[in-house]
Amino acid sequence: MDRRRVVGVLLVLVSAASFGSGALFAKPVYAEGVGWLTLLAWRFGLAAALSWTWLLLSAGRRAGLRRIDRRRLAVSLILGLVYLGNSGTYYAALETVSASLAALIVYVYPAIVAVLTLRLGRPLRGRRAWAALSLALLGVVLAIGGIPTGSAPPLAGLLQAIASPVIYSVWIVCQARLSGERPDRLGDASADGTDAATAAALMMTSTAVGFWLIALASGAPVEPGRIPASAWPGITAVAVISTFVAIQTFSAGSRRIGAAQASLISTVEPVWTISLAALLLGERLGPIQLVGGALVIGGVILAQLRRGVPLTEPLGLAAIRIADE
């Protein structure tokens, strides 16, 4: 394996661990009495500030900002607003659903994307997508059905966790379509890291503005003085590690090894979350839930494997993550 490939794999692993740690950072924040809306307003506000700093520090990335056209600018801002639904439902669910269970439920999204792209994007061939979705959904059913009696989270929390991957899947397909992907072709192959940095900064800014407006309109306590000092380390970690670092490393890694293989490597994300949740939060999944988790990950892998096609060939923009959870 050449050095570029090794670096790419390591970057994607860092990204998966960073994304997967978001739920673990959020739980202590909630324990301090800080709600999900306050957390997300600061998460995307800080991440957007870091993204603009990162973009403006490089001449190449600044050039990417200058050459962005009005259509791509509008698309990036609109997608940022749409992303409110995915992130909001996931972090709202974490207030009542365990980090382990939420990680399993949310990670069904690659299989949902595989089915949506049958008609709306560059699809997987044959029956593989439907088999992958069935496998992943069965895993989610087992994961939820295996919750011990008396310890089940509220129905609203479960519905929020289920809604998150559905919204995210629609977001991914819309992003791909608006970027030029169709069933017979990929999107703009000329887009490089400088363009990705601009799109990420614009989208996170749009998401941040959306969450701040909602938080202020609803009276959520977003003023720094109303947030306990003990909650700031978790808020900062979600913004810096689970958003800014996660996005930058995935983007850099996928450019080196291809989006398809990067997405396959990212299947370690729920495993990471479940393992750390057990070590740090004392969460435990029952045997049936563990089987369900294995089926979810198996469905994700099946959804992204194509017979006779190298893993380094991108499976369309649907495999590329600008932001997760």
C-alpha positions as CSV (number, residue, x, y, z in Angstrom):
1,M,0.0,0.0,0.0
2,D,1.5,3.3,-1.1
3,R,2.0,6.2,1.3
4,R,-0.9,8.3,-0.2
5,R,-3.3,5.4,0.4
6,V,-2.1,4.8,4.0
7,V,-2.6,8.5,4.8
8,G,-6.0,8.4,3.2
9,V,-7.1,5.4,5.3
10,L,-5.8,7.0,8.5
11,L,-7.6,10.2,7.8
12,V,-10.9,8.5,7.2
13,L,-10.4,6.5,10.4
14,V,-9.8,9.7,12.3
15,S,-13.0,11.1,10.7
16,A,-15.1,8.1,11.7
17,A,-13.9,8.3,15.3
18,S,-14.5,12.0,15.4
19,F,-18.0,11.8,14.0
20,G,-18.8,8.8,16.3
21,S,-17.6,10.7,19.4
22,G,-20.3,13.4,19.0
23,A,-22.9,11.5,21.0
24,L,-20.4,10.8,23.7
25,F,-19.5,14.5,24.0
26,A,-23.1,15.5,24.0
27,K,-24.2,13.3,26.9
28,P,-22.2,15.2,29.6
29,V,-23.5,18.5,28.1
30,Y,-27.1,17.3,28.6
31,A,-26.3,16.2,32.1
32,E,-25.4,19.8,32.9
33,G,-28.9,20.9,31.9
34,V,-28.0,22.3,28.5
35,G,-30.5,21.3,25.8
36,W,-29.9,20.1,22.3
37,L,-30.9,23.4,20.6
38,T,-28.3,25.3,22.6
39,L,-25.7,22.7,21.9
40,L,-26.3,22.7,18.1
41,A,-26.4,26.5,17.9
42,W,-22.9,26.7,19.4
43,R,-21.7,23.6,17.6
44,F,-22.3,25.0,14.1
45,G,-21.4,28.5,15.1
46,L,-18.0,27.5,16.3
47,A,-17.5,25.0,13.4
48,A,-18.4,27.6,10.9
49,A,-15.9,30.1,12.4
50,L,-13.2,27.4,12.2
51,S,-14.1,26.5,8.6
52,W,-13.9,30.1,7.5
53,T,-10.6,30.5,9.2
54,W,-9.3,27.3,7.6
55,L,-10.5,28.5,4.2
56,L,-9.0,32.0,4.4
57,L,-5.6,30.8,5.6
58,S,-4.9,29.1,2.2
59,A,-4.4,30.9,-1.1
60,G,-5.8,27.9,-2.9
61,R,-8.9,27.7,-0.8
62,R,-9.4,31.4,-1.1
63,A,-9.3,31.0,-4.9
64,G,-12.0,28.3,-4.6
65,L,-14.2,30.8,-2.8
66,R,-13.6,33.4,-5.5
67,R,-14.6,31.1,-8.3
68,I,-17.8,29.8,-6.8
69,D,-20.8,30.7,-9.0
70,R,-24.2,31.9,-7.8
71,R,-25.9,28.5,-8.3
72,R,-23.4,26.6,-6.2
73,L,-23.5,29.4,-3.6
74,A,-27.3,29.1,-3.4
75,V,-27.3,25.3,-3.4
76,S,-24.7,25.3,-0.5
77,L,-26.8,27.7,1.6
78,I,-30.1,25.8,0.9
79,L,-28.5,22.4,1.8
80,G,-27.2,23.9,5.0
81,L,-30.8,24.8,6.0
82,V,-32.1,21.3,5.0
83,Y,-29.4,19.8,7.2
84,L,-31.1,21.4,10.2
85,G,-33.5,18.5,10.1
86,N,-30.9,15.7,10.3
87,S,-28.7,17.2,12.9
88,G,-31.7,18.4,15.0
89,T,-33.5,15.1,15.1
90,Y,-30.3,13.2,16.0
91,Y,-29.2,15.4,18.9
92,A,-32.8,15.8,20.1
93,A,-33.0,12.0,20.2
94,L,-29.8,11.8,22.2
95,E,-31.5,13.5,25.1
96,T,-33.5,10.3,25.7
97,V,-31.9,7.5,23.6
98,S,-28.6,5.9,24.5
99,A,-25.6,6.8,22.3
100,S,-25.1,3.2,21.4
101,L,-28.7,2.7,20.1
102,A,-28.7,6.1,18.3
103,A,-25.5,5.2,16.5
104,L,-27.0,1.9,15.2
105,I,-30.3,3.5,14.1
106,V,-28.6,6.5,12.4
107,Y,-26.1,4.4,10.5
108,V,-28.8,2.8,8.4
109,Y,-28.6,5.9,6.1
110,P,-26.1,4.4,3.5
111,A,-28.5,1.6,2.8
112,I,-31.4,4.1,2.4
113,V,-29.2,6.1,0.0
114,A,-28.5,3.0,-2.0
115,V,-32.2,2.6,-2.6
116,L,-33.0,6.2,-3.3
117,T,-30.3,6.4,-5.9
118,L,-31.9,3.6,-7.9
119,R,-34.1,6.3,-9.5
120,L,-32.6,9.6,-8.4
121,G,-28.8,9.1,-8.7
122,R,-26.1,6.7,-10.0
123,P,-27.5,3.5,-8.7
124,L,-26.1,0.2,-7.5
125,R,-27.0,-2.6,-10.0
126,G,-29.3,-5.6,-9.5
127,R,-31.0,-6.4,-6.2
128,R,-28.1,-5.6,-4.0
129,A,-29.5,-2.2,-2.8
130,W,-32.8,-3.7,-1.7
131,A,-31.1,-6.6,0.0
132,A,-28.8,-4.1,1.8
133,L,-31.7,-2.0,2.9
134,S,-33.7,-5.1,4.2
135,L,-30.6,-6.3,6.1
136,A,-30.0,-2.9,7.7
137,L,-33.7,-2.3,8.6
138,L,-33.9,-5.8,10.1
139,G,-30.9,-4.8,12.2
140,V,-32.6,-1.6,13.4
141,V,-35.7,-3.6,14.3
142,L,-33.7,-6.1,16.4
143,A,-31.7,-3.2,18.0
144,I,-34.9,-1.5,19.1
145,G,-36.8,-4.7,19.9
146,G,-33.9,-5.9,22.1
147,I,-34.3,-3.0,24.5
148,P,-34.9,-4.5,28.0
149,T,-38.4,-4.1,29.4
150,G,-38.6,-1.1,31.7
151,S,-35.6,0.7,30.2
152,A,-37.1,1.7,26.8
153,P,-36.6,5.4,25.9
154,P,-39.7,7.6,25.1
155,L,-41.4,6.9,21.7
156,A,-40.6,10.5,20.6
157,G,-36.9,9.9,21.1
158,L,-37.0,6.7,19.0
159,L,-39.0,8.4,16.3
160,Q,-36.4,11.3,16.2
161,A,-33.6,8.8,15.9
162,I,-35.3,7.0,13.1
163,A,-36.2,10.3,11.3
164,S,-32.5,11.4,11.3
165,P,-31.1,8.9,8.8
166,V,-34.1,9.3,6.5
167,I,-33.7,13.1,6.4
168,Y,-29.9,12.7,5.9
169,S,-30.4,10.3,3.1
170,V,-32.7,12.7,1.3
171,W,-30.2,15.5,1.9
172,I,-27.4,13.4,0.4
173,V,-29.3,12.6,-2.7
174,C,-30.5,16.2,-3.2
175,Q,-26.9,17.3,-2.8
176,A,-25.8,14.9,-5.5
177,R,-28.6,15.9,-7.9
178,L,-27.9,19.6,-7.5
179,S,-24.2,18.9,-8.1
180,G,-25.0,17.3,-11.4
181,E,-25.2,13.6,-10.6
182,R,-27.7,11.6,-12.6
183,P,-28.4,7.9,-13.1
184,D,-26.0,7.9,-16.1
185,R,-23.2,10.0,-14.7
186,L,-21.4,11.4,-11.7
187,G,-21.4,15.0,-10.6
188,D,-18.7,17.6,-11.3
189,A,-15.5,15.6,-11.2
190,S,-13.5,18.7,-11.4
191,A,-14.4,19.7,-7.8
192,D,-11.3,19.6,-5.6
193,G,-10.5,20.2,-2.0
194,T,-10.6,23.9,-2.4
195,D,-14.2,23.8,-3.7
196,A,-15.2,21.3,-0.9
197,A,-13.8,23.7,1.7
198,T,-15.9,26.6,0.3
199,A,-19.1,24.4,0.2
200,A,-18.5,23.2,3.7
201,A,-18.0,26.7,5.1
202,L,-21.1,28.0,3.4
203,M,-23.3,25.0,4.5
204,M,-22.1,25.2,8.1
205,T,-22.7,28.9,8.2
206,S,-26.3,28.4,6.8
207,T,-26.9,25.7,9.4
208,A,-25.5,27.8,12.2
209,V,-27.7,30.8,11.3
210,G,-30.8,28.5,11.1
211,F,-30.1,27.0,14.6
212,W,-29.4,30.4,16.1
213,L,-32.6,31.9,14.8
214,I,-34.6,29.0,16.0
215,A,-32.9,29.1,19.4
216,L,-33.5,32.8,19.9
217,A,-37.1,32.6,18.7
218,S,-37.8,29.7,21.1
219,G,-36.1,31.4,24.0
220,A,-33.4,28.7,24.4
221,P,-30.6,29.8,26.7
222,V,-27.8,30.4,24.2
223,E,-26.1,33.3,26.0
224,P,-22.6,32.2,27.2
225,G,-23.5,33.4,30.8
226,R,-26.5,31.1,30.9
227,I,-24.4,28.0,30.0
228,P,-22.7,26.2,32.9
229,A,-18.9,26.4,32.7
230,S,-18.7,22.6,33.0
231,A,-20.7,22.2,29.7
232,W,-18.3,24.1,27.6
233,P,-15.7,21.4,27.1
234,G,-18.4,19.1,25.7
235,I,-19.8,21.8,23.4
236,T,-16.4,22.7,22.2
237,A,-15.5,19.1,21.5
238,V,-18.7,18.5,19.5
239,A,-17.9,21.6,17.4
240,V,-14.2,21.2,16.9
241,I,-13.7,17.4,16.9
242,S,-17.0,16.0,15.8
243,T,-17.7,18.6,13.2
244,F,-14.7,20.6,11.9
245,V,-12.0,17.9,12.3
246,A,-14.4,15.1,11.2
247,I,-15.4,16.9,8.0
248,Q,-11.9,18.0,7.0
249,T,-10.3,14.6,7.5
250,F,-13.1,12.8,5.6
251,S,-12.8,15.2,2.7
252,A,-9.0,14.8,2.6
253,G,-9.1,11.1,3.1
254,S,-11.7,10.4,0.4
255,R,-9.7,12.4,-2.1
256,R,-6.8,10.0,-1.6
257,I,-8.6,6.7,-1.6
258,G,-12.0,7.4,-3.2
259,A,-15.4,8.0,-1.7
260,A,-16.5,4.4,-2.0
261,Q,-13.7,3.0,0.0
262,A,-13.8,5.9,2.5
263,S,-17.5,5.1,3.2
264,L,-16.7,1.4,3.7
265,I,-14.0,2.3,6.2
266,S,-16.4,4.6,8.0
267,T,-18.4,1.6,9.0
268,V,-16.1,1.5,12.1
269,E,-18.0,4.6,13.3
270,P,-20.9,2.8,15.2
271,V,-18.5,0.3,16.5
272,W,-16.4,3.1,17.9
273,T,-19.4,4.8,19.4
274,I,-20.7,1.6,21.0
275,S,-17.3,0.6,22.4
276,L,-16.6,4.0,24.0
277,A,-20.2,4.3,25.3
278,A,-19.7,1.0,27.1
279,L,-16.3,2.2,28.5
280,L,-17.2,5.8,29.4
281,L,-20.9,5.9,29.9
282,G,-21.6,2.3,31.1
283,E,-24.0,1.6,28.3
284,R,-24.6,-2.0,27.3
285,L,-26.4,-3.5,24.4
286,G,-28.0,-6.8,24.8
287,P,-27.2,-9.9,22.6
288,I,-30.2,-9.2,20.3
289,Q,-29.1,-5.6,19.9
290,L,-25.6,-6.7,19.1
291,V,-26.9,-9.0,16.4
292,G,-28.9,-6.1,15.1
293,G,-25.9,-3.9,15.0
294,A,-23.9,-6.5,13.0
295,L,-26.8,-6.6,10.5
296,V,-26.8,-2.8,10.1
297,I,-23.1,-2.7,9.4
298,G,-23.4,-5.7,7.1
299,G,-26.2,-3.9,5.2
300,V,-24.0,-0.8,4.8
301,I,-21.1,-2.8,3.5
302,L,-23.4,-4.7,1.1
303,A,-24.9,-1.5,-0.2
304,Q,-21.6,-0.1,-1.2
305,L,-20.0,-3.2,-2.8
306,R,-20.4,-3.6,-6.5
307,R,-19.5,-6.8,-8.3
308,G,-16.6,-6.3,-10.7
309,V,-16.1,-2.6,-9.8
310,P,-13.0,-1.5,-7.9
311,L,-13.6,0.0,-4.5
312,T,-11.7,3.1,-5.5
313,E,-14.4,4.1,-8.0
314,P,-16.7,6.6,-6.4
315,L,-20.3,5.5,-6.0
316,G,-21.5,9.0,-6.8
317,L,-21.7,12.0,-4.5
318,A,-24.1,10.0,-2.3
319,A,-21.0,8.5,-0.7
320,I,-19.5,11.8,0.3
321,R,-20.2,13.3,3.7
322,I,-20.0,17.0,4.1
323,A,-21.4,16.7,7.6
324,D,-22.7,13.7,9.7
325,E,-25.2,13.6,12.5
